[in-house]
Amino acid sequence: MSRRAVYSFSMRTTVLALSVALLVALVPGRLAAHHAFAAEFDANKKVTLKGTIAKMEWVNPHAWLWIDVEGKDGTVENWALEFGPPNALFRRGWRKSSLPVGAAVTATGYLAKDGRKVANADKVTLPDGSVLSAGSSGAGAPPKRK
């Protein structure tokens, strides 16, 4: 083999090895990012939040709703509510137009175990009184009510 061929083979092998190492390093993080309900939320700590919609993100693996909730002392707290995947919400009747920024909503869910202003949503009541299921169930989640 010529010197050039050996260098080319060596370079391709190095690039392939680095690519595989990078893939192996990234995959566990992606798998760990999708968690069971019980790992992050407390099924015994149900919360009801009344506020106005600040933002809705239709992203996988979980959609997120942010609402501004006025505290007892008048300060506004921004809460993040985790939902099921966008496709599950769509199948339950949600549309991107269902949650306009500034709309008043009431959401129920389960508090994060670590005390952050985050909850796993159960349902959302819209300004017109309609109720939509948040589609966030999973291992360790409380059973759905009938």
FENGI-V800169 format. One record per backbone hydrogen bond with DSSP energy under -0.5 kcal/mol. NH is the residue of the N-H (numbers start at 1). CO is the residue of the C=O. E is the energy in kcal/mol with one decimal. If there is no record, write none. Layout:
{{NH/CO/E} {NH/CO/E}}
//
This chain:
{{6/2/-2.2} {7/3/-2.2} {8/4/-2.4} {9/5/-2.5} {10/6/-2.6} {11/7/-2.5} {12/8/-2.4} {13/9/-2.3} {14/10/-2.1} {15/11/-2.5} {16/12/-2.4} {17/13/-2.5} {18/14/-2.4} {19/15/-2.3} {20/16/-2.4} {21/17/-2.3} {22/18/-2.3} {23/19/-2.3} {24/20/-2.6} {25/21/-2.0} {26/22/-1.8} {27/23/-2.1} {28/24/-0.8} {30/26/-1.6} {31/27/-2.2} {32/28/-2.5} {33/29/-1.3} {34/30/-0.7} {34/31/-0.7} {35/33/-0.8} {37/139/-0.7} {38/139/-1.5} {39/36/-1.1} {40/36/-0.7} {40/37/-1.4} {41/37/-2.9} {42/111/-2.5} {43/41/-0.7} {45/42/-1.9} {46/44/-0.5} {47/109/-2.8} {49/107/-3.2} {51/105/-2.4} {52/68/-1.9} {53/103/-2.4} {54/66/-3.1} {55/66/-1.6} {57/64/-3.3} {58/56/-0.5} {59/57/-1.2} {63/84/-2.1} {64/57/-2.2} {65/81/-2.3} {66/55/-3.3} {67/79/-2.1} {68/52/-2.9} {69/67/-0.6} {69/77/-3.2} {71/69/-0.5} {71/75/-3.8} {74/71/-1.9} {77/69/-3.2} {77/75/-0.5} {79/67/-3.0} {79/77/-0.6} {80/117/-2.3} {81/65/-3.0} {82/80/-0.5} {82/119/-2.9} {83/63/-2.9} {84/134/-2.5} {88/85/-0.7} {89/85/-1.9} {90/86/-2.5} {91/87/-2.1} {92/88/-1.1} {93/90/-1.5} {94/89/-2.5} {98/95/-2.3} {99/96/-0.8} {102/53/-2.7} {103/100/-2.1} {105/51/-3.0} {106/125/-1.8} {107/49/-3.0} {108/123/-2.4} {109/47/-2.0} {110/120/-1.9} {111/45/-2.6} {112/118/-2.0} {113/40/-3.0} {115/112/-1.1} {118/116/-2.1} {119/80/-2.2} {120/110/-2.5} {121/82/-2.4} {121/119/-0.8} {122/108/-3.6} {123/108/-1.2} {124/132/-2.4} {125/106/-3.4} {126/124/-0.6} {126/130/-3.1} {129/126/-2.4} {132/124/-2.7} {134/122/-2.5} {137/135/-0.9} {141/138/-2.5}}
//
